[in-house]
Amino acid sequence: MFAWIYNQSTQKIQLRLTFYFLLLLLPLVIVSLYVNFRSQAVLLKQAEERTRGALTSSMDYIDLSLQNVEEFSTLVATDTNMLRLLHQVGPTLTAQSYVNFAEIVKQLSSLTSINHLISHVALFHSPSRMLLSTTQGGKRIERPLHLLELQTIAETKGTGIVYMMPDTPFPEDQTFGSVTGTTSISLVRTMDLNNPDREPNLLIISLNKEKLLDLIRSLLPSPNAEIYLYSDEGKLVTGTGERGQALLRAPASSAKEFTVRVDSKYYKWSLLLVQPKAELYRETNVSRLYTYVIIAVSVILALLISWAVYSGIASPVQRLMKGMKRVGGGNFSVRLENERMDEFGYLTRSFNKMVEEQRDLIENVYEQQLRLAHTELKFLQSQINPHFLYNTLDSIYWTAKNYDADEISEMVLNLSSFFRLSLGKGRETFTLEETITHLHYYIRVQQLRFLDSFKVRYELEDEAKKVPLLKLVLQPLVENAILHGLDSREDGELLVSGRVEEGQLVIAVRDNGKGIPPERLSYIRSELGQLSAAETGPLSYLEHGAKDLYGLRNVKSRIKIWYGADAELTIESEEGAGTTATIRLPLDRCKDEFRPQSPALTKLPEVKEA
């Protein structure tokens, strides 16, 4: 991707101009975004400090309130009158027992009004198994396991204080709240603190959850914020939301929420406040939006300015470049519109004048060179005097007939037909089907020469049969196959095939002879490759005095001249398996452009497998 961007930037001025303008904006964008994000970080830090201070103050007040509740519990647990009333009640309940219990409940009810955090007070009398409550009166603990659990709490805690949640598990699938009738966290301690031989009686003071919630709700900075109070054991005491226990397990601030936690100094209770960061960043988000708008406007202005600069400066250069590409492709009728009077106008006028002069040079000079190349091509094809050949071959033919030398006469007849079609009538091209018919005369001569030691086979697709082909292109390839590939084989086979493939006429001459050694094959390919790359033209080998490969050089030169740079001749060979010479010609150049206005060629004999 980076390589593509680099290539595009090196090729297009507009892209570079846009990049430069955006690069100028980059420091402004970086500074603006940094200031915005830095302001959010400062705001978050300040909000955390303010919130932590408020939570610490509230936590101190809750500590003080819990101290008051514990002092109240101490007063109740050491009250002599209440202890006397409890000691007067034994395991068996009497009328006096109920009177004592009523007096105890009355005293407990009057004491609850002292502290607003206390919702109700309960007292468990172990000998009688009675649970006295300021809100529910008295009830007897009937289940032995529940009684045992309460007595165990009283015996294990001694004079200490323990805070128990209403959902604390109790035997028989019960909870502490369901047994004692409390719905909030409760302070639990034993009665008669100064008596080491005290009975396992419990004082249960339940805190008012709503009062605790009112204490911490005032700390909420926004309607969507949440606050929770936890005990020293991490149990949720009260809160404004429903995520209290889950938040305690992951109290750290997240990407969307701002979290502050404060622990008390004495009771190790904790306050946790959670607030969406979007509310904290509401003002800064507006500033960020303005920043984004400014950046977007700046980018749009940069693009518009770069486009204006491009239209005024780079666009004429772009038009000149496109015009040069079209001229490089051979279109010399290109003329660029020009209404400017500045430097670019001068360049455009100079370009138009240059193209016109170039066109005149091509018409006067290049066409002369084409005529010269065509003359050289005619020279390559016309090395033999046709009249001399016709007369000589005719004399040899009749002499062989007089002496009943049938093979010699057939050979001469085929050779005469070959030269007559090659050199006569003035035609430059024949269809592939006619070319194969013509080629068969030459192949038949070679078969007679080598005593029919090889066979020939033709495979022509119908689509390829009617394609015009320059004459005498295949004869050198066939000659090489016979003389260098099949001269020492008795079961030799020569295959000539033609087909149309991907917009090309593909002709292959294949033999099953001895093949070409790798070193020789590499040399042949190198020489033909140099011929294609020669700067002086495909006929340069004539000027440099080539010493071998005349047939292959001739074929490649002629197809390059006639069919253009896309025409190719390739040689494939495997030692001991044969050789294949393949010609590939572009179909759009296979046109019978030079057929003279003269009577058509007489019909050639059908091609049959020999």
C-alpha positions as CSV (number, residue, x, y, z in Angstrom):
1,M,0.0,0.0,0.0
2,F,2.8,2.4,0.9
3,A,4.6,1.5,-2.3
4,W,1.4,2.3,-4.3
5,I,1.0,5.7,-2.6
6,Y,4.7,6.5,-3.2
7,N,4.3,5.6,-6.9
8,Q,1.2,7.6,-7.3
9,S,2.8,10.6,-5.6
10,T,5.9,10.5,-7.9
11,Q,3.6,10.3,-10.9
12,K,1.0,12.9,-10.1
13,I,1.7,16.5,-9.2
14,Q,-1.8,17.0,-7.8
15,L,-1.3,14.3,-5.2
16,R,2.0,15.8,-4.1
17,L,0.4,19.3,-3.8
18,T,-2.4,17.9,-1.7
19,F,0.1,16.1,0.5
20,Y,2.2,19.2,1.0
21,F,-0.9,21.3,2.0
22,L,-2.0,18.6,4.4
23,L,1.5,18.4,5.8
24,L,1.3,22.1,6.6
25,L,-1.9,21.5,8.6
26,L,-0.4,18.5,10.5
27,P,1.2,20.6,13.3
28,L,-2.0,22.5,13.9
29,V,-4.1,19.3,14.0
30,I,-1.6,17.6,16.4
31,V,-1.5,20.6,18.7
32,S,-5.3,21.0,18.7
33,L,-5.9,17.4,19.5
34,Y,-3.2,17.3,22.2
35,V,-4.7,20.4,23.9
36,N,-8.2,18.8,23.8
37,F,-7.1,15.5,25.2
38,R,-4.9,17.1,27.8
39,S,-7.8,19.3,29.0
40,Q,-9.8,16.1,29.4
41,A,-7.1,14.5,31.4
42,V,-6.8,17.6,33.7
43,L,-10.6,17.7,34.0
44,L,-10.6,14.0,35.0
45,K,-7.9,14.5,37.5
46,Q,-9.6,17.5,39.1
47,A,-12.9,15.7,39.2
48,E,-11.3,12.7,40.9
49,E,-9.7,14.9,43.5
50,R,-13.0,16.7,44.3
51,T,-14.9,13.5,44.4
52,R,-12.4,11.8,46.6
53,G,-12.5,14.7,49.0
54,A,-16.3,14.6,49.2
55,L,-16.3,10.9,49.7
56,T,-13.7,11.1,52.4
57,S,-15.8,13.7,54.3
58,S,-18.9,11.5,54.1
59,M,-16.9,8.4,55.1
60,D,-15.7,10.3,58.2
61,Y,-19.3,11.2,59.1
62,I,-20.3,7.5,58.6
63,D,-17.5,6.5,60.9
64,L,-18.7,8.9,63.5
65,S,-22.3,7.7,63.1
66,L,-21.1,4.0,63.5
67,Q,-19.2,5.0,66.7
68,N,-22.4,6.5,68.1
69,V,-24.3,3.3,67.3
70,E,-21.7,1.2,69.0
71,E,-21.7,3.5,72.1
72,F,-25.5,3.1,72.1
73,S,-25.1,-0.6,72.0
74,T,-22.7,-0.5,74.9
75,L,-25.2,1.5,77.0
76,V,-27.9,-1.0,76.2
77,A,-25.6,-4.0,76.9
78,T,-24.6,-2.7,80.3
79,D,-27.9,-1.2,81.4
80,T,-28.5,-2.7,85.0
81,N,-32.3,-2.4,84.9
82,M,-32.5,-4.3,81.6
83,L,-30.0,-6.9,82.8
84,R,-32.1,-7.4,86.0
85,L,-35.2,-7.9,84.0
86,L,-33.5,-10.5,81.8
87,H,-32.0,-12.4,84.8
88,Q,-35.5,-12.7,86.3
89,V,-36.7,-14.7,83.3
90,G,-35.9,-18.3,83.3
91,P,-36.4,-21.1,80.7
92,T,-40.0,-21.4,81.6
93,L,-42.1,-18.4,80.6
94,T,-44.5,-17.1,83.2
95,A,-46.8,-14.1,83.5
96,Q,-44.0,-12.1,85.1
97,S,-41.7,-13.1,82.2
98,Y,-44.0,-11.5,79.7
99,V,-44.2,-8.4,81.9
100,N,-40.4,-8.2,82.0
101,F,-40.2,-8.7,78.3
102,A,-42.8,-5.9,77.7
103,E,-40.8,-3.6,79.9
104,I,-37.6,-4.4,78.0
105,V,-39.2,-3.8,74.6
106,K,-40.5,-0.5,75.9
107,Q,-37.1,0.6,77.1
108,L,-35.5,-0.5,73.7
109,S,-38.2,1.5,71.8
110,S,-37.5,4.6,73.8
111,L,-33.7,4.3,73.2
112,T,-34.1,4.0,69.3
113,S,-35.2,7.6,69.1
114,I,-31.8,8.7,70.3
115,N,-30.0,7.8,67.1
116,H,-31.6,8.3,63.6
117,L,-29.4,5.6,62.0
118,I,-31.1,2.9,64.1
119,S,-34.1,1.3,62.4
120,H,-35.0,-1.2,65.1
121,V,-33.4,-3.1,68.0
122,A,-33.8,-6.8,68.9
123,L,-32.7,-8.8,71.9
124,F,-32.3,-12.6,72.0
125,H,-32.9,-14.2,75.4
126,S,-31.1,-17.5,75.3
127,P,-32.7,-19.3,78.3
128,S,-36.3,-18.7,77.1
129,R,-35.3,-18.7,73.4
130,M,-37.3,-15.5,73.0
131,L,-36.4,-12.8,70.4
132,L,-37.7,-9.4,71.4
133,S,-38.0,-6.7,68.7
134,T,-39.0,-3.1,68.8
135,T,-40.9,-3.5,65.5
136,Q,-42.2,-7.1,65.7
137,G,-42.6,-7.7,69.4
138,G,-41.6,-11.1,70.7
139,K,-41.3,-14.4,69.1
140,R,-39.9,-17.8,70.2
141,I,-37.0,-19.4,68.3
142,E,-38.4,-22.9,67.7
143,R,-35.8,-24.5,65.5
144,P,-32.9,-26.0,67.4
145,L,-30.4,-25.3,64.7
146,H,-31.3,-21.6,64.7
147,L,-31.1,-21.5,68.4
148,L,-27.7,-23.2,68.4
149,E,-26.4,-20.7,65.7
150,L,-27.5,-17.7,67.8
151,Q,-25.9,-19.1,70.9
152,T,-22.7,-19.9,69.0
153,I,-22.5,-16.3,67.8
154,A,-22.9,-15.1,71.4
155,E,-20.3,-17.5,72.7
156,T,-17.7,-16.9,70.0
157,K,-17.8,-13.1,69.8
158,G,-17.5,-12.5,73.5
159,T,-17.7,-8.8,74.2
160,G,-16.8,-7.9,70.6
161,I,-19.0,-6.4,68.0
162,V,-19.8,-8.0,64.6
163,Y,-21.8,-6.6,61.7
164,M,-24.0,-9.1,59.9
165,M,-25.8,-8.8,56.6
166,P,-29.4,-9.9,56.4
167,D,-28.4,-12.4,53.7
168,T,-25.9,-14.2,55.9
169,P,-26.6,-17.9,55.6
170,F,-28.4,-19.7,58.5
171,P,-29.1,-23.4,58.9
172,E,-32.0,-25.0,57.1
173,D,-31.8,-22.7,54.1
174,Q,-32.6,-19.6,56.2
175,T,-30.8,-16.3,56.5
176,F,-29.9,-14.1,59.4
177,G,-32.5,-11.5,58.3
178,S,-35.3,-14.0,58.0
179,V,-34.7,-15.4,61.5
180,T,-34.2,-12.0,63.3
181,G,-36.6,-10.0,61.2
182,T,-34.1,-7.5,59.9
183,T,-33.6,-6.2,56.3
184,S,-30.4,-4.2,56.8
185,I,-26.9,-4.6,58.2
186,S,-27.0,-5.2,61.9
187,L,-24.7,-4.7,64.8
188,V,-24.6,-7.8,67.0
189,R,-23.0,-8.2,70.4
190,T,-23.6,-10.0,73.7
191,M,-25.4,-8.5,76.8
192,D,-24.0,-8.1,80.3
193,L,-20.5,-7.1,79.2
194,N,-19.0,-6.9,82.6
195,N,-20.1,-10.4,83.8
196,P,-17.7,-13.1,82.7
197,D,-20.4,-15.7,83.6
198,R,-23.0,-14.1,81.4
199,E,-25.6,-16.0,79.5
200,P,-25.5,-16.1,75.7
201,N,-28.0,-13.2,75.2
202,L,-27.6,-11.2,72.0
203,L,-28.3,-7.5,71.3
204,I,-29.1,-6.9,67.6
205,I,-29.2,-3.3,66.4
206,S,-30.3,-2.8,62.7
207,L,-29.1,0.2,60.8
208,N,-31.6,2.2,58.8
209,K,-30.7,1.6,55.2
210,E,-32.7,4.6,53.9
211,K,-30.9,6.9,56.3
212,L,-27.5,5.6,55.2
213,L,-28.6,6.0,51.6
214,D,-29.6,9.6,52.2
215,L,-26.2,10.3,53.7
216,I,-24.4,9.2,50.5
217,R,-27.0,10.1,47.9
218,S,-26.2,13.8,48.3
219,L,-22.7,13.1,46.9
220,L,-24.0,12.2,43.5
221,P,-22.7,14.7,41.0
222,S,-25.2,13.8,38.2
223,P,-28.4,11.9,37.7
224,N,-26.6,9.0,35.9
225,A,-24.0,8.6,38.6
226,E,-24.1,5.8,41.1
227,I,-22.8,5.4,44.7
228,Y,-22.5,2.3,46.9
229,L,-21.6,1.7,50.6
230,Y,-19.7,-1.5,51.5
231,S,-18.9,-3.2,54.8
232,D,-15.4,-4.2,55.9
233,E,-16.1,-7.6,54.4
234,G,-16.9,-6.2,51.0
235,K,-20.7,-6.7,51.4
236,L,-23.0,-4.2,49.9
237,V,-24.7,-2.2,52.6
238,T,-26.7,0.2,50.4
239,G,-26.5,1.9,47.1
240,T,-28.3,3.8,44.4
241,G,-28.0,1.2,41.6
242,E,-28.2,-2.5,41.0
243,R,-24.5,-3.2,40.1
244,G,-23.0,-2.8,43.5
245,Q,-21.5,-6.2,44.1
246,A,-20.2,-6.5,40.5
247,L,-18.6,-3.1,40.6
248,L,-16.7,-4.0,43.8
249,R,-14.9,-6.8,42.1
250,A,-13.7,-4.4,39.3
251,P,-13.6,-0.9,40.8
252,A,-11.0,0.5,38.4
253,S,-12.1,3.2,35.9
254,S,-13.0,2.0,32.4
255,A,-13.1,3.7,29.0
256,K,-16.7,4.8,29.6
257,E,-16.9,5.2,33.4
258,F,-15.1,7.2,36.0
259,T,-14.7,5.4,39.4
260,V,-13.5,6.6,42.8
261,R,-13.3,4.5,45.9
262,V,-12.6,5.7,49.5
263,D,-12.0,3.4,52.6
264,S,-12.8,4.5,56.1
265,K,-10.0,4.8,58.6
266,Y,-11.6,3.0,61.5
267,Y,-14.2,0.5,60.3
268,K,-12.7,-0.2,56.9
269,W,-16.0,0.4,55.3
270,S,-15.8,1.9,51.8
271,L,-17.7,4.2,49.4
272,L,-17.6,3.7,45.7
273,L,-18.8,6.3,43.2
274,V,-19.3,5.6,39.5
275,Q,-20.0,8.3,36.9
276,P,-20.2,8.1,33.1
277,K,-17.2,9.9,31.6
278,A,-19.5,11.4,29.0
279,E,-21.0,13.6,31.7
280,L,-17.6,14.8,32.8
281,Y,-16.5,15.5,29.2
282,R,-19.7,17.2,28.1
283,E,-18.1,20.6,27.9
284,T,-14.8,19.4,26.6
285,N,-16.7,17.3,24.0
286,V,-18.2,20.5,22.6
287,S,-14.7,22.0,22.4
288,R,-13.5,18.8,20.7
289,L,-16.4,19.0,18.2
290,Y,-15.4,22.6,17.4
291,T,-11.8,21.4,16.9
292,Y,-12.9,18.6,14.5
293,V,-15.0,21.1,12.6
294,I,-12.0,23.5,12.3
295,I,-9.8,20.6,11.2
296,A,-12.3,19.4,8.6
297,V,-12.7,22.9,7.2
298,S,-8.9,23.3,7.1
299,V,-8.6,20.0,5.2
300,I,-11.3,21.0,2.7
301,L,-9.6,24.4,2.2
302,A,-6.3,22.6,1.7
303,L,-7.9,20.4,-1.0
304,L,-9.6,23.3,-2.7
305,I,-6.3,25.3,-2.7
306,S,-4.4,22.4,-4.0
307,W,-7.0,21.9,-6.7
308,A,-6.8,25.6,-7.6
309,V,-3.0,25.4,-7.8
310,Y,-3.2,22.2,-9.8
311,S,-5.7,23.7,-12.2
312,G,-3.5,26.8,-12.7
313,I,-0.1,25.2,-12.8
314,A,-0.1,21.4,-12.8
315,S,-3.1,20.8,-15.2
316,P,-1.3,22.3,-18.2
317,V,1.7,20.1,-17.4
318,Q,-0.7,17.1,-17.2
319,R,-2.1,17.9,-20.6
320,L,1.3,18.1,-22.0
321,M,2.2,14.8,-20.5
322,K,-0.9,13.1,-22.0
323,G,-0.2,14.7,-25.3
324,M,3.4,13.3,-25.3
325,K,2.1,9.9,-24.4
326,R,-0.2,9.9,-27.4
327,V,2.6,11.1,-29.7
328,G,4.8,8.4,-28.3
329,G,2.1,5.9,-29.2
330,G,2.3,7.0,-32.8
331,N,-0.6,9.6,-33.0
332,F,0.9,12.6,-34.6
333,S,-2.4,14.3,-35.2
334,V,-2.5,15.5,-31.5
335,R,-3.1,19.2,-31.0
336,L,-3.5,20.7,-27.5
337,E,-6.0,23.5,-27.0
338,N,-4.2,26.7,-25.8
339,E,-5.7,30.0,-24.7
340,R,-3.0,31.0,-22.2
341,M,-0.4,33.6,-22.8
342,D,2.0,32.7,-20.0
343,E,4.9,30.3,-19.9
344,F,2.6,27.3,-20.1
345,G,1.0,28.8,-23.2
346,Y,4.4,29.1,-24.8
347,L,5.2,25.4,-23.9
348,T,1.9,24.2,-25.4
349,R,2.4,26.2,-28.6
350,S,5.9,24.8,-28.9
351,F,4.6,21.3,-28.4
352,N,2.0,21.6,-31.1
353,K,4.7,23.0,-33.5
354,M,7.1,20.1,-32.6
355,V,4.4,17.5,-33.3
356,E,3.6,19.0,-36.7
357,E,7.3,19.1,-37.6
358,Q,7.7,15.5,-36.4
359,R,4.8,14.4,-38.5
360,D,6.4,16.0,-41.6
361,L,9.7,14.3,-40.8
362,I,7.9,10.9,-40.5
363,E,6.1,11.4,-43.8
364,N,9.2,12.4,-45.7
365,V,11.9,10.2,-44.0
366,Y,10.3,7.3,-42.1
367,E,8.2,6.2,-45.1
368,Q,11.3,6.2,-47.2
369,Q,13.0,3.9,-44.6
370,L,9.9,1.6,-44.8
371,R,10.2,1.4,-48.6
372,L,13.9,0.5,-48.1
373,A,13.0,-2.2,-45.7
374,H,10.4,-3.6,-48.0
375,T,13.0,-3.5,-50.8
376,E,15.4,-5.5,-48.7
377,L,12.6,-8.0,-47.9
378,K,12.0,-8.4,-51.7
379,F,15.8,-8.9,-52.0
380,L,15.7,-11.8,-49.5
381,Q,12.9,-13.5,-51.3
382,S,14.1,-13.0,-54.9
383,Q,17.6,-14.4,-55.0
384,I,16.9,-16.8,-58.0
385,N,16.1,-15.9,-61.5
386,P,12.6,-17.6,-62.0
387,H,12.9,-17.9,-65.8
388,F,16.2,-19.7,-65.5
389,L,14.8,-22.0,-62.9
390,Y,11.6,-22.8,-64.8
391,N,13.5,-23.6,-68.0
392,T,16.2,-25.7,-66.3
393,L,13.7,-27.7,-64.1
394,D,11.5,-28.3,-67.2
395,S,14.5,-29.7,-69.1
396,I,15.4,-32.0,-66.2
397,Y,11.8,-33.2,-65.8
398,W,11.5,-34.3,-69.5
399,T,14.9,-35.9,-69.5
400,A,13.9,-37.9,-66.4
401,K,10.7,-38.9,-68.1
402,N,12.5,-40.1,-71.2
403,Y,14.7,-42.3,-69.0
404,D,11.7,-43.6,-66.9
405,A,13.2,-42.0,-63.7
406,D,9.8,-41.5,-62.0
407,E,11.2,-40.5,-58.6
408,I,13.5,-37.9,-60.2
409,S,10.6,-36.6,-62.4
410,E,8.3,-36.3,-59.4
411,M,11.0,-34.5,-57.4
412,V,11.6,-32.0,-60.2
413,L,7.8,-31.5,-60.7
414,N,7.3,-30.7,-57.0
415,L,10.3,-28.5,-56.9
416,S,9.1,-26.6,-60.0
417,S,5.7,-26.1,-58.5
418,F,7.3,-24.9,-55.3
419,F,9.4,-22.3,-57.0
420,R,6.6,-21.2,-59.3
421,L,4.3,-20.5,-56.4
422,S,7.1,-18.9,-54.4
423,L,8.4,-16.5,-57.0
424,G,5.5,-16.0,-59.4
425,K,2.3,-13.9,-59.6
426,G,3.7,-11.1,-57.4
427,R,1.8,-12.1,-54.3
428,E,3.3,-11.4,-50.9
429,T,0.8,-13.4,-48.8
430,F,-1.2,-16.6,-49.0
431,T,-3.8,-18.1,-46.6
432,L,-2.4,-20.6,-44.2
433,E,-4.2,-23.4,-46.0
434,E,-2.5,-22.3,-49.3
435,T,0.8,-22.0,-47.6
436,I,0.6,-25.5,-46.3
437,T,-0.3,-26.8,-49.8
438,H,2.6,-24.9,-51.2
439,L,4.9,-26.2,-48.5
440,H,3.9,-29.7,-49.2
441,Y,5.7,-29.5,-52.6
442,Y,9.0,-28.8,-50.9
443,I,8.4,-31.5,-48.2
444,R,7.7,-34.0,-50.9
445,V,11.0,-33.2,-52.6
446,Q,12.8,-33.9,-49.3
447,Q,10.9,-37.2,-48.7
448,L,12.0,-38.4,-52.1
449,R,15.5,-37.3,-51.4
450,F,15.6,-39.2,-48.1
451,L,13.7,-42.3,-49.5
452,D,10.6,-41.6,-47.5
453,S,12.4,-42.1,-44.2
454,F,10.0,-39.7,-42.5
455,K,6.3,-38.9,-42.5
456,V,4.5,-35.6,-42.4
457,R,1.3,-34.6,-40.7
458,Y,-0.8,-31.4,-40.8
459,E,-3.1,-30.2,-38.1
460,L,-4.9,-26.9,-39.0
461,E,-7.9,-25.5,-37.1
462,D,-10.7,-24.2,-39.4
463,E,-10.4,-20.7,-37.9
464,A,-6.7,-20.5,-38.8
465,K,-7.0,-21.8,-42.4
466,K,-8.1,-18.5,-43.9
467,V,-5.7,-16.3,-42.1
468,P,-3.2,-14.6,-44.6
469,L,0.4,-15.4,-44.0
470,L,3.6,-14.0,-45.5
471,K,5.1,-16.5,-48.0
472,L,8.3,-18.5,-47.4
473,V,8.0,-18.1,-43.7
474,L,7.6,-21.8,-42.9
475,Q,10.1,-23.3,-45.5
476,P,13.3,-22.5,-43.5
477,L,11.8,-24.0,-40.3
478,V,10.8,-27.2,-42.2
479,E,14.2,-27.3,-43.8
480,N,15.9,-27.1,-40.5
481,A,13.7,-29.8,-39.0
482,I,14.4,-32.2,-41.9
483,L,18.1,-31.6,-42.4
484,H,19.1,-31.3,-38.7
485,G,16.5,-33.3,-36.9
486,L,15.2,-36.1,-39.1
487,D,18.2,-36.9,-41.4
488,S,19.3,-39.9,-39.3
489,R,16.0,-41.4,-38.3
490,E,14.0,-44.1,-40.2
491,D,10.7,-43.5,-38.2
492,G,10.8,-39.7,-38.3
493,E,7.7,-37.6,-38.2
494,L,7.2,-34.0,-39.0
495,L,4.1,-32.1,-37.6
496,V,3.0,-28.8,-38.9
497,S,0.1,-27.3,-36.9
498,G,-1.8,-24.0,-36.9
499,R,-4.4,-22.5,-34.5
500,V,-5.8,-19.2,-33.3
501,E,-5.1,-18.5,-29.6
502,E,-5.7,-15.4,-27.6
503,G,-5.7,-13.0,-30.6
504,Q,-2.6,-14.6,-32.2
505,L,-2.0,-17.0,-35.1
506,V,0.2,-19.8,-33.7
507,I,2.1,-22.0,-36.2
508,A,4.3,-24.8,-34.9
509,V,6.8,-27.0,-36.8
510,R,7.7,-30.0,-34.7
511,D,9.9,-33.0,-35.4
512,N,10.7,-36.1,-33.3
513,G,14.4,-36.0,-34.2
514,K,17.6,-35.9,-32.2
515,G,16.9,-32.5,-30.7
516,I,19.4,-29.7,-30.0
517,P,22.1,-29.8,-27.3
518,P,21.5,-27.4,-24.4
519,E,24.6,-25.3,-25.3
520,R,23.6,-24.9,-28.9
521,L,19.9,-24.2,-27.9
522,S,21.1,-21.5,-25.6
523,Y,23.3,-19.9,-28.3
524,I,20.4,-19.9,-30.8
525,R,18.0,-18.2,-28.4
526,S,20.7,-15.7,-27.5
527,E,21.3,-14.8,-31.1
528,L,17.6,-14.5,-31.9
529,G,17.1,-12.3,-28.8
530,Q,19.9,-10.0,-29.8
531,L,18.2,-9.7,-33.2
532,S,15.0,-8.6,-31.6
533,A,16.8,-6.0,-29.4
534,A,19.0,-4.6,-32.2
535,E,18.7,-0.8,-32.3
536,T,19.4,-0.7,-36.1
537,G,16.4,-2.8,-37.0
538,P,15.6,-6.5,-37.6
539,L,17.8,-6.6,-40.8
540,S,20.9,-5.5,-38.9
541,Y,22.4,-9.0,-39.1
542,L,22.9,-8.4,-42.8
543,E,25.1,-5.4,-42.0
544,H,27.1,-7.2,-39.3
545,G,27.9,-10.2,-41.3
546,A,26.1,-13.1,-39.5
547,K,27.9,-16.4,-40.0
548,D,25.2,-18.9,-39.1
549,L,21.5,-19.4,-38.4
550,Y,20.6,-17.7,-41.8
551,G,17.2,-19.3,-42.1
552,L,16.1,-18.5,-38.5
553,R,17.5,-15.0,-38.7
554,N,15.7,-14.5,-42.1
555,V,12.3,-15.7,-40.7
556,K,12.5,-13.6,-37.5
557,S,13.6,-10.5,-39.4
558,R,10.8,-10.8,-41.9
559,I,8.0,-11.4,-39.4
560,K,9.3,-8.5,-37.3
561,I,9.3,-6.2,-40.4
562,W,5.9,-7.4,-41.6
563,Y,3.9,-8.1,-38.4
564,G,5.6,-5.7,-35.9
565,A,7.3,-6.0,-32.5
566,D,4.7,-8.4,-31.1
567,A,5.6,-11.1,-33.7
568,E,7.8,-13.8,-32.1
569,L,9.8,-16.9,-33.1
570,T,10.6,-19.3,-30.3
571,I,12.6,-22.6,-30.3
572,E,12.0,-25.4,-27.8
573,S,14.0,-28.6,-27.9
574,E,14.9,-31.6,-25.8
575,E,17.9,-33.7,-26.7
576,G,16.7,-37.1,-28.0
577,A,13.0,-36.1,-28.1
578,G,12.8,-33.5,-30.9
579,T,12.5,-29.8,-31.6
580,T,9.6,-27.4,-32.0
581,A,9.8,-24.0,-33.7
582,T,6.8,-21.8,-33.0
583,I,5.7,-18.6,-34.7
584,R,3.2,-16.3,-33.0
585,L,1.7,-13.5,-35.1
586,P,-0.9,-10.9,-33.9
587,L,-4.1,-11.4,-35.8
588,D,-4.7,-7.7,-36.2
589,R,-1.6,-7.5,-38.4
590,C,-2.3,-10.6,-40.5
591,K,-3.9,-8.7,-43.4
592,D,-3.5,-9.3,-47.1
593,E,-2.4,-5.6,-47.6
594,F,-0.1,-6.2,-50.6
595,R,-2.2,-8.5,-52.8
596,P,-1.9,-7.1,-56.3
597,Q,-4.8,-6.4,-58.6
598,S,-4.2,-9.5,-60.9
599,P,-5.9,-12.8,-61.6
600,A,-6.1,-15.1,-58.6
601,L,-3.7,-17.9,-58.0
602,T,-4.7,-21.1,-59.6
603,K,-6.2,-23.7,-57.2
604,L,-3.5,-25.6,-55.4
605,P,-3.7,-29.4,-54.9
606,E,-5.2,-30.7,-51.7
607,V,-2.8,-31.4,-48.8
608,K,-2.7,-35.1,-47.9
609,E,-0.7,-36.9,-45.3
610,A,2.4,-38.5,-47.0
